[in-house]
């Protein structure tokens, strides 16, 4: 049986932007089963977001193919700040903030990668021990300022100014690759398209200090764009986080299930581990029966399960099904808060009130006449039950622990009424 060709698979998935030495990497993979590859993440926040999944999916694919992924938490570089993609200087974080963020990110990455055939290291372990003289003599002499000034991340900042601190970031990242290669046996770095210069700097440093024949490779990932030309990774509410306290599994699921038909096949290739036959079948279904949204449902299920586990997926699907069908009585208060987080909301006092007055007071209906008409026509649901009786009293204590009254008008127009 032929050995799985991960590079061909990545190409088919549209996951490769540039490679430093494709032929050399192919030859290495043909002779060795011990490839170690890494991606870095600076602990500038206490949660990863779906933008981080872009390089991590590549690491995961290599892990599943039997290779050894390494993630570098930038406890050292995070104290400096990567200028890539920024127009201004970063606000430097305290060590306490960094320590907290590192602990949170480490837990998230262990959840994605498990503990076998996977390693997390912290570049503070080597960068933090380096003194200034050694930095300048051992590493600074290998970098030409004129070349450093031509880096895209630097060029964009020169107009408004860039500190020496952030200017030196590219050297620190090169030191990371050299150290990982020398002390951890890492042969390859993966990063976004904007990291190409930093990756090649690392390879050049390895070849200068360890010899030109030392195996060292780089691979960058294409910038992920939606079909409308905008950058992938944002929702209407901002970043989509992997932390369930920041973005609930339901919201996470909804982000993926609402993807455009024009994008869904691309995302299936990139963000799921489905094989070619399954993805091509879903592509055909999208073309022939787009209204069924089979591809979107499969995409949402696969990515949610990968990030939040089977339990997170089941909860997201249960909330989705309940809100779609209107059968919300089985949902808990927490699930209601997840599912209706972005729904229109109103407030009401903790007292029973006639349904007509309740609808008008919460501005769900514009007038008592309209409220009576909608109630009689069966368009109003209170806590999942259709109400046709204009004399019905809404009792806040009857459901959802007395915290909410859920009004549905029509098929799926929900209002979350919070009880004061």
C-alpha positions as CSV (number, residue, x, y, z in Angstrom):
1,X,0.0,0.0,0.0
2,X,1.4,3.4,-1.0
3,X,2.3,5.7,1.8
4,X,-0.1,8.6,2.4
5,X,1.2,11.7,0.6
6,X,0.4,14.5,3.0
7,X,1.8,17.2,0.7
8,X,-0.5,16.2,-2.1
9,X,-3.4,16.1,0.3
10,X,-2.6,19.6,1.5
11,X,-2.4,20.9,-2.0
12,X,-5.8,19.4,-2.9
13,X,-7.2,21.0,0.2
14,X,-5.8,24.4,-0.9
15,X,-3.7,24.6,2.3
16,X,-0.3,25.5,0.9
17,X,0.7,29.0,-0.1
18,X,4.5,28.8,-0.3
19,X,7.2,26.2,0.5
20,X,10.9,26.8,0.9
21,X,12.1,23.5,-0.6
22,X,9.2,21.2,-1.7
23,X,11.5,18.7,-3.3
24,X,13.9,18.6,-0.4
25,X,10.9,18.1,2.0
26,X,9.5,15.3,-0.2
27,X,12.9,13.5,-0.2
28,X,13.1,13.9,3.6
29,X,9.6,12.5,4.2
30,X,10.4,9.6,1.9
31,X,13.4,8.6,4.0
32,X,12.2,9.6,7.5
33,X,9.2,9.0,9.7
34,X,10.4,11.4,12.4
35,X,9.5,14.8,11.0
36,X,8.9,17.4,13.7
37,X,7.2,20.6,12.7
38,X,6.0,23.6,14.7
39,X,3.9,26.6,14.8
40,X,4.1,29.5,17.3
41,X,1.4,31.4,19.2
42,X,2.0,34.4,21.4
43,X,-0.1,34.5,24.6
44,X,-1.5,37.9,23.9
45,X,-5.0,36.7,25.0
46,X,-6.4,34.0,27.2
47,X,-8.2,32.1,24.4
48,X,-7.5,31.0,20.9
49,X,-9.9,32.0,18.1
50,X,-10.8,30.3,14.8
51,X,-8.0,32.2,13.1
52,X,-5.6,30.1,15.1
53,X,-7.2,27.0,13.7
54,X,-5.9,27.8,10.3
55,X,-2.2,26.7,11.0
56,X,-3.3,24.3,13.7
57,X,-5.3,22.3,11.2
58,X,-2.1,21.7,9.3
59,X,-0.3,20.5,12.4
60,X,-3.2,18.2,13.2
61,X,-3.1,16.7,9.8
62,X,0.6,16.0,10.1
63,X,0.0,14.5,13.6
64,X,-2.7,12.2,12.1
65,X,-0.3,11.1,9.4
66,X,2.2,10.0,12.1
67,X,4.4,13.0,12.4
68,X,5.2,15.0,15.5
69,X,3.7,18.5,15.9
70,X,5.2,21.0,18.4
71,X,3.6,24.2,19.5
72,X,5.7,27.1,20.8
73,X,4.0,29.4,23.3
74,X,5.7,32.7,23.0
75,X,6.3,33.5,26.6
76,X,9.4,35.4,25.4
77,X,8.2,36.8,22.1
78,X,4.9,37.7,23.6
79,X,6.6,40.1,25.9
80,X,7.9,41.9,22.8
81,X,5.0,41.8,20.3
82,X,4.8,40.7,16.7
83,X,4.5,43.8,14.4
84,X,2.9,41.7,11.6
85,X,-0.6,42.8,10.7
86,X,-0.5,45.9,12.9
87,X,-0.3,49.6,12.3
88,X,0.6,50.6,15.8
89,X,2.8,49.3,18.7
90,X,1.3,46.7,21.0
91,X,0.6,47.5,24.6
92,X,3.1,45.4,26.6
93,X,1.5,42.9,29.0
94,X,2.5,42.1,32.5
95,X,4.1,38.8,33.4
96,X,1.1,37.9,35.4
97,X,-1.2,38.4,32.4
98,X,1.2,36.4,30.3
99,X,1.3,33.5,32.8
100,X,-2.5,33.4,32.9
101,X,-2.8,33.5,29.2
102,X,-0.2,30.7,28.8
103,X,-2.1,28.4,31.1
104,X,-5.4,29.0,29.3
105,X,-3.8,28.4,25.8
106,X,-2.0,25.3,26.9
107,X,-5.2,23.7,28.2
108,X,-7.0,24.5,24.9
109,X,-4.2,23.1,22.7
110,X,-4.0,19.9,24.8
111,X,-7.7,19.5,24.1
112,X,-7.1,19.8,20.3
113,X,-4.0,17.7,20.1
114,X,-4.2,15.3,23.0
115,X,-1.0,14.4,24.8
116,X,0.5,11.6,22.6
117,X,2.9,12.5,19.8
118,X,2.6,16.2,20.6
119,X,4.7,18.7,22.5
120,X,4.2,22.2,23.9
121,X,7.3,24.3,24.6
122,X,7.8,27.9,25.8
123,X,10.3,30.2,24.1
124,X,10.8,32.1,27.4
125,X,12.9,29.0,28.4
126,X,15.7,30.0,26.0
127,X,15.0,33.7,25.2
128,X,14.6,34.6,28.8
129,X,18.1,33.3,29.7
130,X,19.9,35.2,26.9
131,X,21.9,38.3,27.8
132,X,22.3,41.3,25.5
133,X,26.0,40.7,24.6
134,X,25.3,37.1,23.6
135,X,22.2,38.2,21.6
136,X,24.3,40.7,19.6
137,X,27.4,38.6,19.1
138,X,25.8,35.2,18.5
139,X,22.8,36.2,16.5
140,X,22.7,39.9,15.7
141,X,25.8,39.5,13.4
142,X,23.8,37.2,11.2
143,X,21.2,39.8,10.3
144,X,21.6,42.7,7.9
145,X,19.6,45.8,8.8
146,X,18.9,46.6,5.1
147,X,17.3,43.2,4.7
148,X,15.3,43.6,7.9
149,X,13.9,46.9,6.7
150,X,12.5,45.3,3.6
151,X,10.3,43.0,5.6
152,X,6.6,43.6,4.8
153,X,5.7,43.8,8.4
154,X,8.3,46.5,8.9
155,X,7.7,48.4,5.7
156,X,4.1,48.9,6.7
157,X,5.1,50.4,10.0
158,X,7.9,52.7,8.9
159,X,5.6,55.6,8.0
160,X,4.1,55.7,11.5
161,X,7.3,54.5,13.2
162,X,8.3,51.2,14.8
163,X,10.2,50.7,18.0
164,X,13.5,48.7,18.1
165,X,11.7,46.3,20.4
166,X,9.2,45.2,17.7
167,X,11.8,45.6,15.0
168,X,13.9,42.9,16.7
169,X,10.9,40.5,16.8
170,X,12.0,38.9,13.6
171,X,15.4,38.0,15.0
172,X,13.8,36.4,18.1
173,X,11.6,34.2,15.9
174,X,14.6,33.1,13.9
175,X,16.3,32.2,17.1
176,X,13.2,30.1,18.0
177,X,13.5,28.0,14.8
178,X,17.3,27.6,15.3
179,X,16.9,26.5,19.0
180,X,14.0,24.1,18.2
181,X,16.1,22.6,15.3
182,X,19.2,22.2,17.5
183,X,17.8,21.2,20.8
184,X,14.4,19.6,19.9
185,X,15.0,18.1,16.5
186,X,12.4,20.2,14.8
187,X,12.9,20.4,11.0
188,X,9.9,22.5,9.8
189,X,8.0,25.7,10.6
190,X,4.4,26.4,9.6
191,X,2.9,29.9,9.6
192,X,0.5,32.3,7.9
193,X,1.5,34.0,4.6
194,X,2.7,37.0,6.6
195,X,5.3,34.9,8.4
196,X,7.2,33.9,5.2
197,X,10.1,36.3,5.9
198,X,10.4,35.2,9.5
199,X,10.4,31.5,8.5
200,X,13.1,32.0,5.9
201,X,15.2,34.0,8.4
202,X,15.1,31.0,10.7
203,X,16.1,28.6,8.0
204,X,19.0,30.9,7.0
205,X,20.1,31.1,10.6
206,X,20.1,27.3,11.0
207,X,22.2,26.9,7.8
208,X,24.7,29.5,9.0
209,X,25.1,28.2,12.5
210,X,24.5,24.4,12.0
211,X,25.7,23.9,8.4
212,X,24.1,24.3,5.0
213,X,23.0,20.6,4.8
214,X,21.0,20.7,8.0
215,X,17.3,19.8,7.2
216,X,15.1,22.8,7.7
217,X,11.9,23.6,5.8
218,X,9.1,26.2,5.8
219,X,5.5,26.2,4.7
220,X,3.0,29.0,4.7
221,X,-0.7,28.9,4.5
222,X,-2.8,31.0,2.1
223,X,-4.7,34.0,3.5
224,X,-8.2,32.7,4.2
225,X,-10.7,34.9,2.4
226,X,-14.5,34.6,2.1
227,X,-16.1,34.6,-1.4
228,X,-17.0,38.3,-0.9
229,X,-13.3,39.2,-0.5
230,X,-13.4,39.8,3.3
231,X,-11.1,38.1,5.7
232,X,-12.4,34.8,7.2
233,X,-12.8,34.5,11.0
234,X,-15.1,37.2,12.2
235,X,-18.8,37.0,13.0
236,X,-21.3,39.8,13.5
237,X,-20.4,39.8,17.2
238,X,-16.6,39.9,16.6
239,X,-14.0,37.1,17.0
240,X,-15.2,33.5,17.2
241,X,-13.4,32.1,20.2
242,X,-12.5,28.5,21.1
243,X,-13.3,29.2,24.8
244,X,-16.9,28.1,25.4
245,X,-17.3,30.9,27.9
246,X,-16.5,33.5,25.2
247,X,-18.2,31.9,22.3
248,X,-20.7,29.2,23.3
249,X,-20.8,25.8,21.5
250,X,-24.1,26.9,20.0
251,X,-22.8,30.2,18.7
252,X,-19.7,28.4,17.4
253,X,-21.9,25.8,15.6
254,X,-24.1,28.6,14.2
255,X,-21.0,30.4,12.8
256,X,-20.2,27.4,10.7
257,X,-23.7,26.4,9.7
258,X,-24.3,29.9,8.3
259,X,-21.4,29.8,5.8
260,X,-22.1,30.8,2.2
261,X,-22.6,28.0,-0.4
262,X,-19.7,29.5,-2.3
263,X,-17.3,29.0,0.7
264,X,-18.6,25.8,2.3
265,X,-16.6,23.3,0.1
266,X,-13.4,25.2,0.7
267,X,-14.0,25.1,4.4
268,X,-14.8,21.4,4.4
269,X,-11.5,20.8,2.7
270,X,-9.6,22.9,5.2
271,X,-11.3,22.6,8.5
272,X,-12.5,19.0,8.5
273,X,-10.8,15.6,8.3
274,X,-13.3,14.2,5.8
275,X,-11.8,12.4,2.9
276,X,-12.0,13.5,-0.7
277,X,-14.9,11.2,-1.6
278,X,-17.1,12.6,1.2
279,X,-16.3,16.2,0.4
280,X,-17.0,15.8,-3.3
281,X,-20.3,14.1,-2.5
282,X,-21.2,17.1,-0.3
283,X,-20.1,19.5,-3.0
284,X,-22.5,17.8,-5.4
285,X,-25.3,18.0,-2.9
286,X,-24.7,21.7,-2.5
287,X,-24.8,22.2,-6.2
288,X,-28.0,20.2,-6.7
289,X,-29.9,20.8,-3.5
290,X,-28.5,23.9,-1.8
291,X,-31.7,24.5,0.2
292,X,-30.9,21.4,2.3
293,X,-27.6,22.8,3.4
294,X,-26.1,19.4,3.9
295,X,-22.6,20.6,3.5
296,X,-23.0,23.4,6.1
297,X,-24.6,21.0,8.6
298,X,-21.7,18.6,8.1
299,X,-19.1,21.4,8.4
300,X,-20.7,22.7,11.6
301,X,-20.9,19.3,13.1
302,X,-17.3,18.3,12.3
303,X,-15.6,21.5,13.5
304,X,-17.8,21.9,16.6
305,X,-17.0,18.3,17.6
306,X,-13.3,18.8,17.0
307,X,-13.2,21.9,19.2
308,X,-15.9,21.3,21.8
309,X,-16.2,17.5,21.8
310,X,-19.3,15.3,21.3
311,X,-21.1,16.8,24.3
312,X,-20.6,20.4,23.0
313,X,-21.9,19.3,19.6
314,X,-25.0,17.6,21.0
315,X,-25.9,20.6,23.0
316,X,-25.4,23.0,20.1
317,X,-27.6,20.8,17.9
318,X,-30.2,20.4,20.6
319,X,-30.5,24.2,21.0
320,X,-30.6,24.7,17.2
321,X,-33.4,22.1,16.7
322,X,-35.4,23.5,19.6
323,X,-35.3,27.1,18.4
324,X,-36.0,25.9,14.8
325,X,-39.0,23.8,15.8
326,X,-40.2,26.2,18.6
327,X,-40.1,23.4,21.1
328,X,-38.1,25.3,23.7
329,X,-39.6,24.0,26.9
330,X,-36.9,21.4,27.3
331,X,-34.1,23.9,27.2
332,X,-32.3,25.0,30.4
333,X,-31.8,28.6,31.4
334,X,-28.1,28.4,30.3
335,X,-29.1,26.9,27.0
336,X,-31.7,29.7,26.5
337,X,-29.0,32.3,27.2
338,X,-26.8,30.7,24.6
339,X,-29.5,30.3,21.9
340,X,-31.1,33.7,22.3
341,X,-27.9,35.7,23.2
342,X,-28.3,37.9,20.0
343,X,-32.1,37.9,19.8
344,X,-34.1,41.0,20.5
345,X,-34.6,41.5,24.2
346,X,-36.9,43.4,26.5
347,X,-37.5,43.7,30.3
348,X,-40.6,43.1,32.4
349,X,-41.5,43.3,36.0
350,X,-41.8,40.1,38.1
351,X,-45.6,40.0,38.1
352,X,-48.4,38.3,36.2
353,X,-49.9,40.5,33.4
354,X,-52.5,40.1,30.7
355,X,-50.9,38.9,27.5
356,X,-52.1,41.9,25.5
357,X,-50.6,44.4,27.9
358,X,-47.4,42.3,28.2
359,X,-46.8,42.4,24.5
360,X,-47.4,46.1,24.2
361,X,-45.4,47.0,27.3
362,X,-42.4,45.0,26.0
363,X,-42.8,46.6,22.6
364,X,-43.2,43.3,20.9
365,X,-46.5,44.6,19.6
366,X,-47.0,48.2,18.5
367,X,-50.6,48.4,19.7
368,X,-53.3,46.5,21.7
369,X,-55.3,46.1,18.5
370,X,-52.3,44.4,16.7
371,X,-51.6,42.3,19.8
372,X,-55.2,41.0,19.9
373,X,-55.1,40.2,16.2
374,X,-51.9,38.3,16.3
375,X,-53.0,36.3,19.4
376,X,-56.3,35.3,17.7
377,X,-54.5,34.4,14.5
378,X,-52.2,32.0,16.5
379,X,-49.0,34.0,15.8
380,X,-47.9,34.4,19.4
381,X,-46.2,31.7,21.5
382,X,-45.3,32.1,25.2
383,X,-42.5,29.9,26.5
384,X,-43.1,27.5,23.6
385,X,-46.9,27.3,23.8
386,X,-49.2,28.9,21.3
387,X,-51.6,31.3,22.9
388,X,-54.9,32.3,21.2
389,X,-56.7,33.5,24.4
390,X,-56.5,37.3,24.8
391,X,-57.4,36.9,28.5
392,X,-54.4,34.8,29.2
393,X,-52.1,36.0,31.9
394,X,-48.3,35.8,31.4
395,X,-46.7,34.5,34.7
396,X,-42.9,35.1,34.8
397,X,-42.5,32.3,37.4
398,X,-44.0,29.6,35.3
399,X,-40.8,28.7,33.3
400,X,-37.0,29.2,33.0
401,X,-36.6,29.7,36.8
402,X,-38.5,32.9,36.7
403,X,-35.6,34.6,34.8
404,X,-37.1,34.9,31.4
405,X,-40.3,34.8,29.3
406,X,-39.7,33.8,25.7
407,X,-42.1,35.3,23.2
408,X,-42.1,33.9,19.7
409,X,-44.0,35.8,17.0
410,X,-44.6,34.0,13.8
411,X,-42.2,31.1,12.8
412,X,-38.9,32.1,14.4
413,X,-39.0,35.7,15.6
414,X,-38.0,35.3,19.2
415,X,-37.8,38.0,21.9
416,X,-36.0,37.3,25.2
417,X,-37.9,39.1,28.0
418,X,-35.7,39.4,31.0
419,X,-37.6,39.5,34.3
420,X,-36.4,42.3,36.6
